Amino acid sequence: MSSEVDALPDDSREALSETDPPMGVHATATVPAPADEVWRHLVSPEGTEAILGEGARLGTKGAPWAAADGTYGVVRSFHPLEQVRVTWHPHDDGPLSLLDVQLHADGDGTKLDLYHEGHGIAGDPRADLQHWEDALGRFAGGVTG
């Protein structure tokens, strides 16, 4: 698993304000499973909860999601076997941010790139990064058993 403080691809920024450059984190993990298996896990209740939190469920584009811890958002982009992007709010008055999970073939496995970007989310970049690294670890553990 590797990670860095990073930014989302330019096409992910349409929902964010143009006035200030967004801040964010980038975490990665490679899972020793094919993309179709990784995708099935990502959209399953267990896989979604590993990333977004207990109770979260992914729907298609435009569908809301909410986790038991109060985080919530809306599915912004849903491309099977490739990418899911959601808005992510830590609480009702939390800042707008985007969470983008991308799948890429990597030898016999699948690389996941997780980008979390938005204004105000990287007040503590190391803690934000650790949060998403932990989420990817839980996710990968669910795929590989």
N, C-alpha and C positions, 0 to 999 in steps of 0.2 A: 504494500500500500504506500502510495506517495501522496504528497499534498503540498499546497502552497497558497499564499494569498494571491488571488488572481481575479480576473474579470470574465464575464460571460461573453460569448460571441456577440457581435454587434446586433444581429437580428433579434436578440433576446431583450433588448433594452427598450422596446417600444412602450412598455407600460410604466417606465420610470421617468421621472422628471428630467428635463433637458438642462436644468440650471446648474446642477452639481454633478460631477462625475460619481457614479456609483462605486461603492466599495463591496468587496466580497471575498469569498474563499473558494478554493478548488481542491477537492479531495478525489482520489482515485483508488480503485481496487480492481484486481483481476481475479475472476472467479473461474475455476477449472471446469467449466460447463459451456455447452453451446448457447448461442444467443437466444434460441427459442425457449430453452429451459430457463434461462435467466429472466427473460421477459415474462414467462408464465408466473414465475415466483414474484416478480416485481408487481404485477397486477393482482396477485392473490391477496387475501386478507392478511396473511402472515408477512408477506414481503412488503406490502404497503405499510403495515404497522412498524416493521423494522426501520423503515426510513422516516415516516411521518409521525409515528406515535400510535399508541394504543387506541383502537376504535376507528382510525382513519381508513377510508375506503376510496379507491380511485374510480371515477366514472369516465365518461368520454368528455371531449372538449366542451367547456362551459359548465360542467357539473361541479357543485360545491363539494368540499370535503371538510371534515372536522375531526380532531383527535380529543381524547378524554382530558388531556392536559390544557385544553383551551386554544391550542394552535388551530388555525383554519385557513382556508383559501379556496381557490377555484382552479380547475384544470384549464390551462391556457393552450396547451398543445399536446396531442396524443398521436404518436406515430408508432404503431406496433413494430416491435423488434428493433427500434432505433432510439426513440426519445419520448420522454414525458416531461412536461414543464407545468408547474403550478405556481400560483401566487402563494406566499407563505407569510402568515401574520402570527406573531407569538401570543397576541391577545387583542381584544377589541380596539384598543387605541395604539397598537403596535405599528411600526413602520411598514410600508409596502416593500416587499421583496419578492424575488423570483427564485425558485428552486428548479434547476434543470438537470435531469438525469439522462445521460446519453450512453448507449451501448455500442461497442465496437468489437468486431472480431479481433482476437489476439491469439494467434496460433490455434491450439485446441481449446482455448478458453474465450472468455468475454471480458473486456475491460469496461468498467463503469467509470464515467467521468461525472462527478456531481459538482455543479456550480451553484453557489448561493450568493446572490448579489442583490444589493439594494441599499438605500439610504438608511443609515443608522444601525445596520445589522452588525457591522464590524467594529463596534466600540471596543471589543476585546477579541481581536482576530484569532489569537491562539485558542481561546475557549470556543469560539464559533467553529474553528477548524476541528478541534477535538470532538465537538458534538457530531459533526458530519462524518468524521473518521470512525467514531463509535457506531454510528448508524450503518455505515457501509460494512463494518465488521459483523454486526448482527445480521445484516442482509446476506452477506456471503456465507455465513455459518448456516443459514437456513437453506441455501441452495445446495451446499455440499454435504448437508446432513449433520 
